[in-house]
Structure formats: structure tokens, C-alpha cells
């Protein structure tokens, strides 16, 4: 039995190592093993297990779902790196750079299939009803569609100058927050709790996901590249819309706005321009306001969390969320 919640990450890692993924063909599966070996924070599977426990379920029964959500997350990262032409991931060479784009696409597709396959456990086990299995499956598939919609908006926004904060929040709600919300909801469904609690768990994940993505935008600009695993200002170099760039355009005067539009749209920037843009973010108060927004969403997540009765699982979710507010990678 799972009786020590501090061991969740260790158990998730063990289950990931033991996923029934073949060795051959190596060109298909080596990139998957490589991706999983890079580690990661395992936030989504941990939240899924903790949500299950908080809602009165047995986290043991949620392990297959936790592996499914982590495989799905890593699949999106492999494909994201291709679209972003990112050379590194978690401080190491990205899959598409280490192999090539066709192999990365194919390996990502295979990882996605293996993610869905993990949900078969709930269809075959007599511990779960047909309705539970259908809810899990539909929630998982809908989350994938939502993530794809968010990624499509992210790509679309790259060529648009006038993107509002609301539009950006809609995009990251789909691209990032949806999967964290899905994780919390899946844990609740496996626990067999009420629909009201399932929706409430989803709100915890959605607010945490918004904070997480905006924090990622912030760390891209001011984080230590040795710790964060990406070069400083990577989003600026790539011309990606971020919470910071959109807020800066909103707060800038006409001269500053013209400068930002000219350089943010240009993907051939030198280091000097990137440093100047980050300095402008500071001067406009964008860094401080972004930090406040991050804290707002994390606090909102904690408010939803405290609608659940006291338990060690609820406390552990609160600790994890508080830890995320202080993350530097």
C-alpha cells in the first residue's frame, strides 16, 4: 500500500521506468527513454495522486493515470521543441536536435499512444464502473484537444502584434493550465467523489496552471539559465508572446511601444537588444506586476483548495503549490 506521500515522486519514477515500451525499433523508442531520463518536476502526476487521496480515494489506484498524464505532458514537450526550434530541454539537448524532426514527431506520437494505453487499467478493473472509465477517458482526450488549441493560438499570436492580456490568458489556460486541471480532476474521478468536488479540483489545477505558465514566462526573462535550463530571454529571441511582452506593450509610451514592436517581431536579435528589452520590462514595472499576478493565481488556487476538508493530502497539495511559488526552474 501507498502510505508515505513523500514517496510519490519515487513511485512515479519507478512506474515510468516500468512502462511496457519496447526496445525496438531504437529510432522510435530511444528518444522516449531519453526524454523520460531527463527527469522533471513530475508536478502533474503528483497532483493527480494527491487529489485522489484528498477526495477519499486510494492513490495506488491512480498510479496508472499519473503515468498517463506524465507521458502525455512529455509528448507535448517533444513536439513543442520542434515547433519552437528549441535546442535544449531541462538543460540537455532536445530530442529534435539530438536526432531530427521526423524522429521526434514519430517518437512523440508513440509516447502519446502509450499514454492513452495506461487508461486501459480503468476499463478492465472491476474496481471502477463504466461511467468512471468513460469520464476519465473523455476528460483525458478533451484535455489533449484543449492543449492543441492552446498551442495553435500560441503559434498564431507570434504573427500578431495586438494580443490582449485576456487573449493570452485564454491561450495559456488551454496550453498549460488545462493539463494541470485535468490531473486534479482525474484524481478526483478515480476517488469516486462528487461531480462538485471534481469541478472544484479542476479549478485548483487551473489557477495553479495559470500561475505556473506566467511564472515560466518570468523565469525565461530573469531566471538563471544554468538553473532554468534555457538561455535568458529565449522567448524574446523567438518572438513569442508572453505575459511580460504583452503587459510591456500595454504600459509603454509611444516611443517605447514602437521599439518593442520593432524588436520583438524580429527573430534576428543580438544579445544587446534582448538585454535592453528585459531592462525596459523592469523600468515599466512589468517584472513586479507579473510577480503579483503569479501570486494572485497561486492564492486563488489555495482558496479553492481549502473548500476541501482537512487532510494530510490537502496539506501536501498546499505545500507543493507554495513550493512552486518559489521555484527557479
N, C-alpha and C positions, 0 to 999 in steps of 0.2 A: 504493500500500500504506500501511497504517497503521503508522507506525514511530516515532511520538512520543506516548507515553501521556499526556503533559501536554496534548495537543490533544483528548483525548476529549470534554470538555465542549463545545468549539468545534464538533467534528464532530457531536455530538448536536444542538446548536442548529441547525446547518445542515440536518440531516436533518429536524428538526421543522418548519423553515420550508418545506421542500420536500415535505412530506406532501401527497398528492393530495387536498386538501379543496376542494370547490367554493366559489365566492364567493356563490352564490345558493341558497336564499333567505337574505338577510342576517340575518333574525331568528334563523335556525338556526345560521349559521356565524360571524357576527361575535363572539358570546360565546366560541367556541372559539379564534379568533385572539387575542382579548383575553386569555383565560386563559393561552395559551402565551407571550404577550408579557410577562407578569408575571415570567417567569424562574423562579427556584427553584434549589435546590442540585443538582438532577439526580443525586442520590445513587444511586438505583436503576439508571438506565441505565449510570452509570459503573461500579458494582459488577458489573453484568452483563458489560460488556466486559472488565473486569479479570479476572473469574472465568474467562471464556473463554480469555484469554491465559495465565493461571496454570495452566489444565488442558491446555495444549498446543495450543489452537486458534488460529485467526486471528480477531482481534477485528473485522476487516472484515465477516466473515460473521455477526457478532452485532449489527450495527447495526440491522437491521430489528426484531429482538427488543427492542433497547434502546428504540427509538421506541415499540413496542407497550406496554412496561411503563410508560413515562413518560406516554403518553396515558391509560392505564388509571388511573394514580395521579391525574392531573389530573381525570379524570372523577369519581373518588371525592371529590375536594375540592369540586367544584361541588355535588354532592349533599349532602355534609357541611354546607356553609354554609347550605343551605336548611333542613336539619333542626335545625341549631344556631342558626338566625336570626343568623348572623354577618354583621356589616356590612362587615368588611374581610377581605382575604386578601392576604398578602405586602405589607401596608402600603397597599394600594389597595382601592377599592370592590369588594366581592364581586359575582359575576355575578348572583345572585338580587336583590341590592339595586340594581345598575346597570340591570337590565332588570326581570324579575319571576320569580316561582317557576315558572310554566308554561314560560317560555322557558328557564330554567336547567335544568329537568328534561329538556326535549327536546334541548337542546344537549349536555347530559351524556350522554344516550343515544346521540346521534350520534357523540360522541367515543369512547364505548365500542365502537361498531361499527367505527370506523376503527382502533381499537387492535387488535381481533381481525384485521382485514384485513391488518395488517402481517405476520402469521404466514403468509400465503399464500406468501410467498417460499420458505419451507422446504418447502412441499408441491410447488412447481413446480421447484425447483432440483435438478439431478441430483447435486449435491454432498452431498445428505442423503438417507438412507434413509427408507423409510416409517415404520419404528419410531421414528426420531428425531423425525420430524414429529408422530407421534401422542403421544409423550412430551411434547413442547413444548406441544402444543395442550391435552392433558389437564391438565398442570401449571398452565398459564395459567388455564384455566376453573375448575379446583379452587381456585386462589388467589382468584378473584373470589367464588366461593361462600363461602369462608372469611372473606374481608373483610366480606361482607354479614352473616354470622353474628356476627362481632365487633361490627359496628355495631348489630345488633339487641340484643345484650347490653348495649352502651353505653347505648342508649335505655331498656332495661328497668331497668338499675341506677339511673337517675335517680329512679325512684319507690320504690326500695328503700332502707331505712335500713341494714340489716345486710348489707353486702357485705364479704367477706373479702379479704385480700391475694391469696390463691390464686385466687379467682374473678376478681379484677381482672386478674391476670397472664394468666389464661386468655383473658380478653376482649382484651387488647392483643396477645397472641400471635396472635390471629386478625385483629384490625383493622389492626394496623400491621406486626408482625414478619413475617406471612405473605407480604406482597408483597416485602419485602426478601429473605427467604429464597428466594422464587420467582425473584427476579432472579439470585441467585447460582447457583441450580440450572439455570436456563435457559442461562446462560453455559457451565456445565459440560457440559450435554447437547449444545450446539452444537459444543463442542470434541471430542465423541466419547469422553470419558473413561469410566472405570468407574462402575458404579452406586454403589459405595462412595464414590467421590470426589464424585459428585452429591449424595449424602446428607450428606457432610461439609461440602460447600459450603453446603448449606441450613442446617446448624447454625450456621455462621459468621454467615449473614444473620439467623437467628432471634434469636441472642443480641444482635447489633448492633441489631436492630429493637426488642427489649425496652428496651435502654438508651436508644435514641433517643426512644421514646414517654415513658418515665419522665422523661427529661431535658426533654421538651416540657412535661410537667406542671409540672416545677420552674420552667422559664423563664416559664410563664404566671403564676406567683406572684411570682417575684423578678426576672424579666428586665426590661430597659429597653424600654418599649413602643415607643419610637422606633426601636429596633433590631429587636426581636422582631416588630413589625408588628401587634401586637394590644394591647388595653388590659390593664394589670396586673390580675390576678385575674379574667380573663374567665370561667374555668371556675367560680369561686366565684359570680359573678353569675348564671351559668346553672344553678347547682345540679348540675353534672356531678360524677360520682365520679372522683377522681384518686388516684394513688398517695399523694399528700400528705394528702388529706382522710381516706382510709381508715386510713392509718397514725396520723393525729392522733386519730381516734376510738378506735383501739386503745390508744393511750398515755395518753389523757386520764383524769382522775379523774371522778367522777360529775357534779360541777358543770360542769366544762369540757365533758364529753360532752353534757350537756343543752343547753348554749349552742351547741355546734357543730351538733347535730341541729336545733335550732330555726332557726338562721340559714342553714345550708347547704341546707335544704329550701325555704326561702323565696326565690323568684326576684325579689322586690322589695326588694333590699338597697340601702342607700346606701353611699357610699364609706367612711364611717367604720367600718361593720361589716366590710367587706372588709379594710380595713387591720388591724382588730382580729384577724380570723381569721388573717391572714398572720403577725402578731406572735405569736399563740398557737402557730402552727406552729414558729416559732423557739424559743419557750420550751420546747416539748415535745421539742425535738431532732429534729423531723421533717425540717427542711431538711438538717441534717448527715447523718442516716441515709439520706435519699433520695440524696444525693450519693455515699454509699458504695455504695448499691445500683446506681446507674448505673455506677460504676467496676467493680463486680463483673461485670456483664454484658459490658461492653466488654472486660475482661481475659479472660473466658471465650471471647469471640469470637476474640480474638488467640491463645488457646491452641489452638482448633480450626484456626485459620489455619496455625499452624506445623507441622501434620501434613503440609502440602504441601511439596515440595522448594523450595529457594531459587530465586527468580527475581525479576526486576525487577517483574513483575506482582504477586507476593505482597508485595513491599516497598511497592508503591504502595497496595495494599489496607490494609496496616498503617498507612501514613501517613494515608490517608483516615479510618480509624477513630480514630486518635489526634487528628486534626483535629476530628472530631465531638465528642470528649470536651470540647473547649474552645469549642464553638460558643456563640454568644449569640443565635441566632435560629433 
